[in-house]
């Protein structure tokens, strides 16, 4: 039996989509890569949202059999709205994964996680043999951390310990990320808090050092991953 849901039918993106024209172009590039029988890892954020719209149109036009593994509840619901079947890592491995990014440096290192889904994003990226990062030119930076802080997903009871350890690693400023649509802080896809950490210098081993802190679930640093950058 299929739910007859007005909630899903009337679902809209929760925020204004910046650089919409550029994101539309990269969304179409991603849709061109979709082939029948593929399992797609789907990232979070507005760029991924626009990509699944383009993919859904191709699925209907060409009658393709596609399954998606999404990284967030929001993207899962949009896949349902658009008629894209879902699966999970206990059933399938993605043939390829796509997502946006907050920053991309010349070494293809990334800062991601503004949507609070960095753990699932990194998990799918690690499982996937091919990873496409789709961005517009505003996301390209010479130095990682020049525009955005590093998001760090933290077990709530460990937040003060993690704060202390991040300072020891050189964080110049730390803040719990506040929510926009609810009172209090952002809660991640896994039910944790997000600490935004500003670093004047992000060394090659900083991702591993942050992950080694007890209480850290994951960080939004993606350094030395197998990614292909697609720029509008």
Secondary structure, 3 states (H helix, E strand, C coil): CCCCCHHHHCCCCCCCCCCHHHHHHHHHHHHHCCCCCCEEEECCCHHHHHHHHHHHHHHHHHCCCCEEEECCHHHHHHHHHHCCEECCCCCCCCCEEEECCCEECCCCCEECCCCCCHHHHHHHHHHCCCEEEEECHHHECCCCCCCCCEEEEECHHHHHHHHHHHHHCCEEEEEECECCCCCCECCCCCCCEEEEEEECCCCCCHHHHHHCCCCEEEECEECCCCCEEEEC
